């Protein structure tokens, strides 16, 4: 008896938990969301946009390590809580070095060079380190061994940090684009499906016109109209993805608007808005949830394509598509990981959303 008294939501959750790949994909999506939120906490390079360039150590392989000397321009201040979410503005310069020594109240170091015999030797006075009273404190706080676990890009930036911060673009564009598509899709689909007649004809004409234009071409046109930028891409992608939601919502409303509970609501004098929002939409959300998961994956792919074309997030904001654009020629130059790492990241997050969407479809299917 207890099993027969379960709600539809509880039954759907139970079916979803039995889908191993669906649960695994949902866990991976949740992990990526947490990584995106706390990217600057996890990133070795916590500077804004992880944009610290070191041309002397460009294109180094994964696992490369060297000493890093930080030369401040002013007295170092403690990090604020905002720095952990927006990145830290570093008032100074990081210098890769081969070795150093403290001699005669001077810091003598060798700048990094692949050929150690060509390394330049320089020296610094204690006065060049604002706020430090001894070279011992300079050595403890400003000289560290840095390991680049994913190597460095062609500008000498830490690939791992760029990947972590770049995840924010992919995750956020998914949320914003799906939100815009759901709002517009629910509105137009509800108007066309519920009222019918000329309203339905207009909605379907608009849907068919937008559907006939290739998605990437339409996104490029909207992006060029709104201008290149971070948020412009989000809006552009969202404005092209609502048509599928609208078609599904329209079809579902047409199939349920003649049901008894809708007729009873009309007989009680409820307004059309109340009937749609409170009675119809809650009963047709299952297919919309599935479509949203698929649209999330599509939005990530479209943004990656736009970034590859130079129309997505603009430098120095890191994005996975932009990283592929910067390094795709390295595939034939003996360092394919520079393009493969962001490519694999895009593939995994897209696959996770698609598998999660499939699992939701199976769980919400009343026929199974």
Secondary structure, DSSP 8 states (H G I E B T S, - for coil): -TTTT--HHHHHHHHHHH-HHHHHHHHHHHHHHHHHHTHHHH-S--BGGG----GGGTT--TTEEEEEEEEESS------TTHHHH-B---EEEEEEEEEEEETTEEEEEE--SSGGG--EEEEEGGGSTT---HHHHHHHHEEEEEETT-B-TTS-BHHHHHHHHHHHHHHHHHHHHHHHHHHHHHHHHHHHHH-HHHHHHHHHHHHHHHHS-HHHHHHHHHHHH-SSHHHHHHHHHHHSHHHHHHHHHHHHHHHTTSHHHHHHHHTT--HHHIIIIIIGGGSHHHHHHHHHHHHHHHHHHHHHHHHTT-SS-TTS--HHHHHHHHGGGGGTT-THHHHHHHHHHHHHHHHHHHHHHHHHHHH-TT-
